[in-house]
Amino acid sequence: MEWQGLISILIAVFMFFILPVIIGFAIVIRDARWQAEQSCCRKPRRIMPKEVTVSR
């Protein structure tokens, strides 16, 4: 019976701590790639210098 509780605890830890970290990293990496692609292909004129300093 103890190993079932241990497995449920591990699943809960994975769901609440590891999974959001992985999703966050995926979003950050995708956003960074998208911004690099945008700056590579065409120079965005809509972005204000103030927003650029905030995004760093």
Rosetta blueprint (number, residue, H / E / L):
1 M L
2 E H
3 W H
4 Q H
5 G H
6 L H
7 I H
8 S H
9 I H
10 L H
11 I H
12 A H
13 V H
14 F H
15 M H
16 F H
17 F H
18 I H
19 L H
20 P H
21 V H
22 I H
23 I H
24 G H
25 F H
26 A H
27 I H
28 V H
29 I H
30 R H
31 D H
32 A H
33 R H
34 W H
35 Q H
36 A H
37 E H
38 Q H
39 S H
40 C H
41 C H
42 R L
43 K L
44 P L
45 R L
46 R L
47 I L
48 M L
49 P H
50 K H
51 E H
52 V H
53 T H
54 V H
55 S H
56 R L
